[in-house]
Amino acid sequence: MPVESESIQVSGIRCERCVNRLAAALKDQPGLEFANANLMGQVTLGWDGEQTSRDVLVEAMSRAGFRPVSD
């Protein structure tokens, strides 16, 4: 299956440590192909839709304190 991708604006990113915390929250998520975040709170995710979903990845971010601004 092709990689699905989406950019999501999230709250909670204020510094480089926050970006690193987000990366740690997403590390080892099955099916996650890539995740990039910037200090403006823009997170771009790519995932294999057969192994995971947007909702699963957003939930992993939310558990770490990063919530979508508008979902």
MOPAC internal coordinates of N, CA, C and O (Angstrom, degrees):
PM7 1SCF
backbone

  N    0.0000 0     0.00 0     0.00 0    0    0    0
  C    1.4588 1     0.00 0     0.00 0    1    0    0
  C    1.5276 1   108.06 1     0.00 0    2    1    0
  O    1.2310 1   120.38 1   -38.64 1    3    2    1
  N    1.3189 1   116.87 1   141.36 1    3    2    1
  C    1.4632 1   118.90 1   178.34 1    5    3    2
  C    1.5277 1   111.46 1   -67.52 1    6    5    3
  O    1.2310 1   121.74 1   -24.11 1    7    6    5
  N    1.2980 1   114.28 1   155.89 1    7    6    5
  C    1.4614 1   120.33 1   178.77 1    9    7    6
  C    1.5263 1   109.07 1   -71.84 1   10    9    7
  O    1.2310 1   121.12 1   -49.40 1   11   10    9
  N    1.3251 1   115.46 1   130.60 1   11   10    9
  C    1.4600 1   121.27 1   173.17 1   13   11   10
  C    1.5149 1   106.83 1   -91.41 1   14   13   11
  O    1.2310 1   120.20 1   -31.79 1   15   14   13
  N    1.3282 1   117.23 1   148.21 1   15   14   13
  C    1.4541 1   119.16 1   177.83 1   17   15   14
  C    1.5170 1   110.45 1  -144.32 1   18   17   15
  O    1.2310 1   121.68 1   -24.11 1   19   18   17
  N    1.3221 1   114.39 1   155.89 1   19   18   17
  C    1.4567 1   120.95 1   179.79 1   21   19   18
  C    1.5183 1   109.13 1  -159.97 1   22   21   19
  O    1.2310 1   120.85 1   -33.74 1   23   22   21
  N    1.3193 1   115.98 1   146.26 1   23   22   21
  C    1.4597 1   121.55 1   171.93 1   25   23   22
  C    1.5202 1   108.10 1  -102.15 1   26   25   23
  O    1.2310 1   120.87 1   -46.81 1   27   26   25
  N    1.3180 1   115.94 1   133.19 1   27   26   25
  C    1.4599 1   122.39 1  -176.09 1   29   27   26
  C    1.5272 1   108.34 1  -128.55 1   30   29   27
  O    1.2310 1   120.55 1   -47.66 1   31   30   29
  N    1.3058 1   116.55 1   132.34 1   31   30   29
  C    1.4651 1   121.51 1   173.80 1   33   31   30
  C    1.5222 1   108.01 1   -86.56 1   34   33   31
  O    1.2310 1   120.44 1   -55.08 1   35   34   33
  N    1.3332 1   116.77 1   124.92 1   35   34   33
  C    1.4622 1   120.23 1  -178.76 1   37   35   34
  C    1.5259 1   110.64 1  -123.20 1   38   37   35
  O    1.2310 1   121.59 1   -25.02 1   39   38   37
  N    1.3188 1   114.56 1   154.98 1   39   38   37
  C    1.4627 1   120.70 1   174.24 1   41   39   38
  C    1.5197 1   108.33 1   -94.54 1   42   41   39
  O    1.2310 1   120.57 1   -22.29 1   43   42   41
  N    1.3145 1   116.51 1   157.71 1   43   42   41
  C    1.4512 1   121.06 1   174.19 1   45   43   42
  C    1.5097 1   114.96 1   105.62 1   46   45   43
  O    1.2310 1   119.35 1   170.27 1   47   46   45
  N    1.3272 1   118.85 1    -9.73 1   47   46   45
  C    1.4609 1   120.39 1   178.48 1   49   47   46
  C    1.5271 1   108.07 1   -92.47 1   50   49   47
  O    1.2310 1   121.15 1   -64.96 1   51   50   49
  N    1.3459 1   115.41 1   115.04 1   51   50   49
  C    1.4559 1   120.18 1  -178.46 1   53   51   50
  C    1.5253 1   113.11 1  -124.31 1   54   53   51
  O    1.2310 1   120.94 1   162.29 1   55   54   53
  N    1.3309 1   115.81 1   -17.71 1   55   54   53
  C    1.4659 1   118.97 1  -175.40 1   57   55   54
  C    1.5355 1   109.48 1  -155.48 1   58   57   55
  O    1.2310 1   121.44 1    -2.97 1   59   58   57
  N    1.3199 1   114.85 1   177.03 1   59   58   57
  C    1.4594 1   120.26 1  -179.23 1   61   59   58
  C    1.5341 1   111.43 1   -63.95 1   62   61   59
  O    1.2310 1   120.12 1   146.48 1   63   62   61
  N    1.3295 1   117.38 1   -33.52 1   63   62   61
  C    1.4786 1   119.77 1   176.74 1   65   63   62
  C    1.5203 1   110.71 1   -62.90 1   66   65   63
  O    1.2310 1   120.48 1   143.58 1   67   66   65
  N    1.3320 1   116.69 1   -36.42 1   67   66   65
  C    1.4706 1   120.22 1   177.47 1   69   67   66
  C    1.5236 1   110.55 1   -63.09 1   70   69   67
  O    1.2310 1   120.85 1   137.30 1   71   70   69
  N    1.3292 1   115.99 1   -42.70 1   71   70   69
  C    1.4697 1   120.48 1   178.17 1   73   71   70
  C    1.5281 1   109.24 1   -60.91 1   74   73   71
  O    1.2310 1   120.36 1   137.47 1   75   74   73
  N    1.3232 1   116.91 1   -42.53 1   75   74   73
  C    1.4648 1   120.67 1   178.70 1   77   75   74
  C    1.5257 1   111.43 1   -65.44 1   78   77   75
  O    1.2310 1   120.03 1   142.13 1   79   78   77
  N    1.3345 1   117.54 1   -37.87 1   79   78   77
  C    1.4707 1   121.15 1   177.78 1   81   79   78
  C    1.5294 1   110.56 1   -65.14 1   82   81   79
  O    1.2310 1   120.94 1   140.75 1   83   82   81
  N    1.3281 1   115.81 1   -39.25 1   83   82   81
  C    1.4663 1   120.07 1   177.11 1   85   83   82
  C    1.5273 1   110.00 1   -63.74 1   86   85   83
  O    1.2310 1   120.69 1   136.01 1   87   86   85
  N    1.3235 1   116.28 1   -43.99 1   87   86   85
  C    1.4665 1   120.23 1   178.94 1   89   87   86
  C    1.5252 1   110.53 1   -60.08 1   90   89   87
  O    1.2310 1   120.33 1   138.97 1   91   90   89
  N    1.3267 1   116.97 1   -41.03 1   91   90   89
  C    1.4621 1   120.58 1   179.10 1   93   91   90
  C    1.5257 1   111.33 1   -65.03 1   94   93   91
  O    1.2310 1   120.57 1   143.66 1   95   94   93
  N    1.3367 1   116.52 1   -36.34 1   95   94   93
  C    1.4686 1   120.52 1   179.89 1   97   95   94
  C    1.5237 1   111.31 1   -66.91 1   98   97   95
  O    1.2310 1   120.37 1   149.17 1   99   98   97
  N    1.3176 1   116.90 1   -30.83 1   99   98   97
  C    1.4664 1   120.64 1  -177.56 1  101   99   98
  C    1.5256 1   112.92 1   -93.71 1  102  101   99
  O    1.2310 1   120.67 1   164.82 1  103  102  101
  N    1.3301 1   116.32 1   -15.18 1  103  102  101
  C    1.4646 1   120.46 1  -178.05 1  105  103  102
  C    1.5197 1   110.03 1   -57.29 1  106  105  103
  O    1.2310 1   121.05 1   -42.34 1  107  106  105
  N    1.2939 1   115.60 1   137.66 1  107  106  105
  C    1.4631 1   123.21 1   176.30 1  109  107  106
  C    1.5256 1   114.46 1    70.24 1  110  109  107
  O    1.2310 1   119.71 1  -166.69 1  111  110  109
  N    1.3341 1   118.15 1    13.31 1  111  110  109
  C    1.4624 1   119.54 1   173.89 1  113  111  110
  C    1.5220 1   107.65 1   -70.56 1  114  113  111
  O    1.2310 1   119.54 1   -56.15 1  115  114  113
  N    1.3257 1   118.49 1   123.85 1  115  114  113
  C    1.4653 1   120.42 1   179.76 1  117  115  114
  C    1.5290 1   110.78 1   -58.40 1  118  117  115
  O    1.2310 1   121.06 1   -46.31 1  119  118  117
  N    1.3139 1   115.57 1   133.69 1  119  118  117
  C    1.4599 1   120.50 1   175.86 1  121  119  118
  C    1.5152 1   115.22 1    86.09 1  122  121  119
  O    1.2310 1   119.62 1   170.78 1  123  122  121
  N    1.3251 1   118.33 1    -9.22 1  123  122  121
  C    1.4590 1   120.34 1   178.70 1  125  123  122
  C    1.5208 1   108.56 1   -74.18 1  126  125  123
  O    1.2310 1   120.98 1   -58.96 1  127  126  125
  N    1.3159 1   115.72 1   121.04 1  127  126  125
  C    1.4615 1   121.56 1  -179.05 1  129  127  126
  C    1.5280 1   111.08 1   -90.88 1  130  129  127
  O    1.2310 1   120.47 1   138.69 1  131  130  129
  N    1.3314 1   116.70 1   -41.31 1  131  130  129
  C    1.4566 1   120.06 1   177.36 1  133  131  130
  C    1.5153 1   110.05 1  -159.28 1  134  133  131
  O    1.2310 1   121.16 1   -23.64 1  135  134  133
  N    1.3182 1   115.38 1   156.36 1  135  134  133
  C    1.4599 1   122.94 1   175.61 1  137  135  134
  C    1.5195 1   107.58 1  -148.71 1  138  137  135
  O    1.2310 1   120.75 1   -53.76 1  139  138  137
  N    1.3068 1   116.17 1   126.24 1  139  138  137
  C    1.4581 1   121.89 1   178.12 1  141  139  138
  C    1.5195 1   107.87 1  -129.47 1  142  141  139
  O    1.2310 1   120.76 1   -44.21 1  143  142  141
  N    1.3251 1   116.15 1   135.79 1  143  142  141
  C    1.4601 1   120.90 1   178.88 1  145  143  142
  C    1.5189 1   108.72 1  -132.48 1  146  145  143
  O    1.2310 1   121.27 1   -29.61 1  147  146  145
  N    1.3331 1   115.17 1   150.39 1  147  146  145
  C    1.4579 1   119.08 1   173.69 1  149  147  146
  C    1.5161 1   109.47 1  -123.28 1  150  149  147
  O    1.2310 1   120.81 1    -6.29 1  151  150  149
  N    1.3150 1   116.07 1   173.71 1  151  150  149
  C    1.4638 1   120.95 1  -176.07 1  153  151  150
  C    1.5184 1   113.03 1   -72.23 1  154  153  151
  O    1.2310 1   119.86 1   171.36 1  155  154  153
  N    1.3202 1   117.87 1    -8.64 1  155  154  153
  C    1.4606 1   121.90 1   176.57 1  157  155  154
  C    1.5304 1   111.44 1   -87.19 1  158  157  155
  O    1.2310 1   120.01 1   179.16 1  159  158  157
  N    1.3351 1   117.58 1    -0.84 1  159  158  157
  C    1.4566 1   121.53 1   177.94 1  161  159  158
  C    1.5164 1   114.49 1    88.59 1  162  161  159
  O    1.2310 1   120.48 1  -168.34 1  163  162  161
  N    1.3199 1   116.69 1    11.66 1  163  162  161
  C    1.4571 1   120.91 1   178.06 1  165  163  162
  C    1.5282 1   108.70 1   -88.75 1  166  165  163
  O    1.2310 1   120.47 1   -59.07 1  167  166  165
  N    1.3286 1   116.71 1   120.93 1  167  166  165
  C    1.4605 1   122.22 1  -179.93 1  169  167  166
  C    1.5235 1   108.20 1  -117.77 1  170  169  167
  O    1.2310 1   120.81 1   -53.81 1  171  170  169
  N    1.3189 1   116.05 1   126.19 1  171  170  169
  C    1.4593 1   121.19 1   176.56 1  173  171  170
  C    1.5208 1   107.72 1  -109.70 1  174  173  171
  O    1.2310 1   121.35 1   -56.76 1  175  174  173
  N    1.3243 1   115.02 1   123.24 1  175  174  173
  C    1.4565 1   121.69 1  -178.15 1  177  175  174
  C    1.5182 1   110.21 1  -115.63 1  178  177  175
  O    1.2310 1   120.78 1   -34.26 1  179  178  177
  N    1.3147 1   116.11 1   145.74 1  179  178  177
  C    1.4550 1   122.46 1   171.49 1  181  179  178
  C    1.5141 1   108.06 1  -132.11 1  182  181  179
  O    1.2310 1   120.26 1   -47.14 1  183  182  181
  N    1.3223 1   117.11 1   132.86 1  183  182  181
  C    1.4634 1   119.50 1  -176.01 1  185  183  182
  C    1.5202 1   110.96 1  -146.96 1  186  185  183
  O    1.2310 1   121.86 1   -22.00 1  187  186  185
  N    1.3153 1   114.04 1   158.00 1  187  186  185
  C    1.4631 1   122.85 1   174.71 1  189  187  186
  C    1.5257 1   106.33 1   -87.25 1  190  189  187
  O    1.2310 1   120.65 1   -66.43 1  191  190  189
  N    1.3216 1   116.37 1   113.57 1  191  190  189
  C    1.4551 1   121.81 1  -176.58 1  193  191  190
  C    1.5157 1   114.80 1   -64.40 1  194  193  191
  O    1.2310 1   119.92 1   164.97 1  195  194  193
  N    1.3243 1   117.76 1   -15.03 1  195  194  193
  C    1.4609 1   120.30 1   176.85 1  197  195  194
  C    1.5281 1   111.37 1   -82.51 1  198  197  195
  O    1.2310 1   120.16 1   161.96 1  199  198  197
  N    1.3331 1   117.30 1   -18.04 1  199  198  197
  C    1.4611 1   120.89 1  -176.45 1  201  199  198
  C    1.5205 1   113.84 1  -108.65 1  202  201  199
  O    1.2310 1   120.05 1   155.49 1  203  202  201
  N    1.3228 1   117.52 1   -24.51 1  203  202  201
  C    1.4600 1   120.44 1  -178.58 1  205  203  202
  C    1.5254 1   108.93 1  -155.35 1  206  205  203
  O    1.2310 1   120.99 1     2.33 1  207  206  205
  N    1.3121 1   115.71 1  -177.67 1  207  206  205
  C    1.4676 1   120.11 1   179.47 1  209  207  206
  C    1.5245 1   109.51 1  -140.86 1  210  209  207
  O    1.2310 1   121.34 1   -12.70 1  211  210  209
  N    1.3014 1   115.04 1   167.30 1  211  210  209
  C    1.4604 1   121.19 1   176.38 1  213  211  210
  C    1.5249 1   109.38 1   -57.41 1  214  213  211
  O    1.2310 1   120.45 1   135.57 1  215  214  213
  N    1.3272 1   116.75 1   -44.43 1  215  214  213
  C    1.4646 1   120.92 1  -177.25 1  217  215  214
  C    1.5259 1   112.08 1   -60.10 1  218  217  215
  O    1.2310 1   119.96 1   139.58 1  219  218  217
  N    1.3175 1   117.68 1   -40.42 1  219  218  217
  C    1.4647 1   121.55 1   179.11 1  221  219  218
  C    1.5278 1   110.07 1   -64.37 1  222  221  219
  O    1.2310 1   120.37 1   136.63 1  223  222  221
  N    1.3260 1   116.90 1   -43.37 1  223  222  221
  C    1.4615 1   120.56 1  -179.29 1  225  223  222
  C    1.5243 1   111.37 1   -68.81 1  226  225  223
  O    1.2310 1   120.25 1   139.66 1  227  226  225
  N    1.3317 1   117.13 1   -40.34 1  227  226  225
  C    1.4662 1   120.56 1   177.20 1  229  227  226
  C    1.5273 1   109.97 1   -63.71 1  230  229  227
  O    1.2310 1   120.04 1   141.16 1  231  230  229
  N    1.3142 1   117.52 1   -38.84 1  231  230  229
  C    1.4631 1   121.06 1   178.05 1  233  231  230
  C    1.5358 1   110.57 1   -63.20 1  234  233  231
  O    1.2310 1   120.12 1   139.34 1  235  234  233
  N    1.3229 1   117.38 1   -40.66 1  235  234  233
  C    1.4683 1   120.77 1   177.88 1  237  235  234
  C    1.5340 1   110.05 1   -62.92 1  238  237  235
  O    1.2310 1   120.03 1   138.76 1  239  238  237
  N    1.3183 1   117.55 1   -41.24 1  239  238  237
  C    1.4663 1   120.71 1   177.22 1  241  239  238
  C    1.5225 1   110.57 1   -65.60 1  242  241  239
  O    1.2310 1   120.33 1   138.43 1  243  242  241
  N    1.3344 1   116.97 1   -41.57 1  243  242  241
  C    1.4639 1   121.58 1  -178.40 1  245  243  242
  C    1.5217 1   111.58 1   -63.16 1  246  245  243
  O    1.2310 1   120.47 1   140.27 1  247  246  245
  N    1.3248 1   116.70 1   -39.73 1  247  246  245
  C    1.4660 1   120.29 1   178.51 1  249  247  246
  C    1.5275 1   111.26 1   -61.39 1  250  249  247
  O    1.2310 1   120.51 1   152.36 1  251  250  249
  N    1.3348 1   116.63 1   -27.64 1  251  250  249
  C    1.4694 1   121.17 1   179.17 1  253  251  250
  C    1.5300 1   111.75 1   -90.16 1  254  253  251
  O    1.2310 1   119.99 1  -178.86 1  255  254  253
  N    1.3388 1   117.62 1     1.14 1  255  254  253
  C    1.4515 1   120.52 1   176.14 1  257  255  254
  C    1.5186 1   115.00 1    99.65 1  258  257  255
  O    1.2310 1   119.66 1  -170.76 1  259  258  257
  N    1.3127 1   118.26 1     9.24 1  259  258  257
  C    1.4639 1   122.55 1  -179.76 1  261  259  258
  C    1.5216 1   108.92 1  -111.77 1  262  261  259
  O    1.2310 1   121.26 1   -69.41 1  263  262  261
  N    1.3170 1   115.19 1   110.59 1  263  262  261
  C    1.4681 1   119.70 1  -176.00 1  265  263  262
  C    1.5101 1   111.16 1  -113.77 1  266  265  263
  O    1.2310 1   120.49 1   -37.44 1  267  266  265
  N    1.3240 1   116.67 1   142.56 1  267  266  265
  C    1.4737 1   119.23 1   176.44 1  269  267  266
  C    1.5220 1   110.14 1   -58.18 1  270  269  267
  O    1.2310 1   120.60 1   -41.33 1  271  270  269
  N    1.3298 1   116.46 1   138.67 1  271  270  269
  C    1.4549 1   121.00 1   179.64 1  273  271  270
  C    1.5061 1   109.92 1   -67.94 1  274  273  271
  O    1.2310 1   119.83 1   135.46 1  275  274  273
  N    1.3231 1   117.93 1   -44.54 1  275  274  273
  C    1.4704 1   121.67 1   174.88 1  277  275  274
  C    1.5085 1   106.61 1  -136.48 1  278  277  275
  O    1.2310 1   121.10 1   -58.83 1  279  278  277
  N    1.3175 1   115.50 1   121.17 1  279  278  277
  C    1.4668 1   120.31 1  -174.50 1  281  279  278
  C    1.5025 1   110.24 1  -116.67 1  282  281  279
  O    1.2310 1   120.10 1   180.00 1  283  282  281

